[in-house]
Amino acid sequence: MKKPKGIGIDFEQVRRFKQRPFSKNKRFYQRVFTAAEIRYCNAQSVPGQHFAARFCAKEAVRKCVQAQIPWNQIEVVLRNGSPSIRIHKTGLKKRTIFCSLSHDVQYAMAMVLIL
């Protein structure tokens, strides 16, 4: 087994995203999330929970690699119902990346492991 490139975890309050709805903060969301992530989150009954969880995943990735990768170049995608990370325009495209997301009414969290 390869040595891990890094591990990252992040925890956020969902309220941060509920208080900043997409309709009134489009520039912020477009700077942080991909178009596909925005479509997915806005299609959910409580978009703030999903935005918060994805934000956590992006922050966890940045902690793993200890680099300031642009937010919208880190994308959370669902593969067979499980979250996965896709990193655009970096040397990390070929790395194995594991991701776990969790959220409830108040909090969201993500853990990322890059091999």
C-alpha positions as CSV (number, residue, x, y, z in Angstrom):
1,M,0.0,0.0,0.0
2,K,1.2,3.5,-0.9
3,K,1.9,6.0,1.9
4,P,-0.9,8.5,2.2
5,K,-0.2,11.8,0.4
6,G,-2.4,13.4,3.1
7,I,-5.5,13.3,5.2
8,G,-7.8,16.2,5.8
9,I,-11.0,16.9,7.8
10,D,-13.3,19.9,8.0
11,F,-16.4,20.8,10.0
12,E,-18.7,23.7,9.2
13,Q,-22.0,25.1,10.5
14,V,-24.8,24.7,7.9
15,R,-26.2,28.1,8.9
16,R,-23.3,29.8,7.1
17,F,-24.7,28.6,3.8
18,K,-28.4,28.9,4.7
19,Q,-27.8,32.6,5.6
20,R,-26.2,33.1,2.1
21,P,-28.7,31.7,-0.3
22,F,-27.5,31.1,-3.9
23,S,-30.1,33.5,-5.4
24,K,-28.5,36.4,-3.5
25,N,-24.8,35.3,-3.6
26,K,-24.2,33.8,-7.1
27,R,-20.7,35.2,-7.4
28,F,-19.6,33.6,-4.1
29,Y,-21.1,30.2,-5.1
30,Q,-19.6,30.3,-8.6
31,R,-16.2,31.1,-7.2
32,V,-16.3,28.1,-4.7
33,F,-18.5,25.5,-6.5
34,T,-18.6,24.0,-10.0
35,A,-21.7,24.4,-12.1
36,A,-22.6,20.7,-11.5
37,E,-22.3,21.1,-7.8
38,I,-24.5,24.2,-7.8
39,R,-27.1,22.3,-9.8
40,Y,-27.0,19.3,-7.5
41,C,-27.2,21.3,-4.3
42,N,-30.0,23.6,-5.5
43,A,-32.0,20.6,-6.5
44,Q,-32.0,19.3,-2.9
45,S,-34.7,20.1,-0.3
46,V,-32.2,21.9,2.0
47,P,-29.4,23.2,-0.3
48,G,-27.4,24.7,2.6
49,Q,-26.6,21.2,4.0
50,H,-25.2,20.0,0.7
51,F,-23.2,23.2,0.0
52,A,-21.7,23.0,3.5
53,A,-20.7,19.4,3.1
54,R,-19.1,20.1,-0.3
55,F,-17.3,23.1,1.1
56,C,-15.9,20.9,3.9
57,A,-14.6,18.4,1.3
58,K,-12.9,21.2,-0.6
59,E,-11.3,22.5,2.6
60,A,-10.2,18.9,3.6
61,V,-8.5,18.5,0.2
62,R,-6.6,21.7,0.6
63,K,-5.5,20.5,4.0
64,C,-4.3,17.2,2.6
65,V,-2.1,18.7,0.0
66,Q,-1.2,21.8,2.0
67,A,-1.8,24.0,-1.1
68,Q,-4.3,26.7,-2.1
69,I,-6.0,24.9,-5.0
70,P,-8.7,27.1,-6.3
71,W,-12.0,26.1,-4.7
72,N,-13.9,25.5,-8.0
73,Q,-11.2,23.2,-9.3
74,I,-12.0,20.7,-6.5
75,E,-15.3,19.0,-7.4
76,V,-17.4,16.6,-5.3
77,V,-19.0,14.1,-7.7
78,L,-21.3,11.1,-6.8
79,R,-20.3,7.7,-8.2
80,N,-22.8,5.0,-7.6
81,G,-24.3,7.2,-4.8
82,S,-20.9,7.6,-3.0
83,P,-19.0,10.9,-2.9
84,S,-15.7,11.1,-4.8
85,I,-13.4,14.0,-5.5
86,R,-12.3,15.2,-8.9
87,I,-9.5,17.8,-9.0
88,H,-9.2,19.8,-12.2
89,K,-6.0,21.3,-13.7
90,T,-3.5,20.0,-11.1
91,G,-1.0,17.2,-10.8
92,L,-3.3,15.4,-8.5
93,K,-5.6,14.1,-11.2
94,K,-4.0,10.6,-11.1
95,R,-4.1,10.2,-7.3
96,T,-6.5,8.0,-5.5
97,I,-8.8,10.2,-3.4
98,F,-11.3,8.9,-0.8
99,C,-14.0,11.1,0.6
100,S,-16.7,10.9,3.2
101,L,-19.4,13.5,3.7
102,S,-21.9,13.9,6.5
103,H,-24.4,16.6,7.4
104,D,-27.5,17.2,9.5
105,V,-29.6,20.3,10.2
106,Q,-26.8,22.2,12.0
107,Y,-23.4,20.8,10.9
108,A,-21.6,19.3,8.0
109,M,-18.3,17.6,7.8
110,A,-16.0,15.8,5.3
111,M,-12.9,13.7,5.6
112,V,-10.6,13.2,2.6
113,L,-7.7,10.8,2.2
114,I,-5.3,11.2,-0.8
115,L,-3.0,8.3,-1.7
